[in-house]
Amino acid sequence: MNDLTIKGNWNELKGKLKQKYSDLTDDDLTFSEGKEDELFGRLQKKLGKTKDEIKKELADL
């Protein structure tokens, strides 16, 4: 999943992630343009998954 796809669908993806992982907060899922690495870092820390695993999961949602 590329960054453009994340930007366009982020609100939908964010909702699906919050349903799947109820411990994620809005702060964990804050997406700022140009700061994708920070987002992936927060998700890695919270979910205990690698960046590639998170990207695959986002693509599968």
PyMOL commands that set and color helices and strands:
alter all, ss='L'
color gray80, all
select helices_A, chain A and resi 3-20+36-47+51-60
alter helices_A, ss='H'
color red, helices_A
deselect
rebuild
show_as cartoon
